[in-house]
Amino acid sequence: MQNKRKNPRHICTVPVDGQQGGPFESSKTIDFSQGGLGLISNHRISLNKEIAIQLDLSEEGQSALVVGKIQWVNPIAQTNNFRIGVVFKDMLQGSRTNVKDYLRLIT
């Protein structure tokens, strides 16, 4: 399968702070790029659903506010989990710079 990503993904295993009982409860981020992120969740999430995401990018509290769109959802073999791809559709002012700075620091 050909990789169609515009930006390289970086490994980033962190829990997602999702609302209890919501689709992102017990989810975790597994990779991250300037253009999106990958999740593992035990909930199937609808394709094309738009979600608001706050990315905590540093211990100092620097963050990015983005709107993401569920691009694809694939079941993970022999588990009850799903691998989910999220593309960033929009970023609030200053968030794009914060994401670029963060990715520069971790690479």
Buried (B, 14 or more C-beta within 10 A) or exposed (E): EEEEEEEEBBEBEEEBEBEEEEBBBBBBBBBBBBBBBBBBBEBBBEEEEEBEBEBEBEEEEBBBBBBBBBBEBEEEEEEEBBBBBBBBEEBBEEBBEBBEEBBEEEE
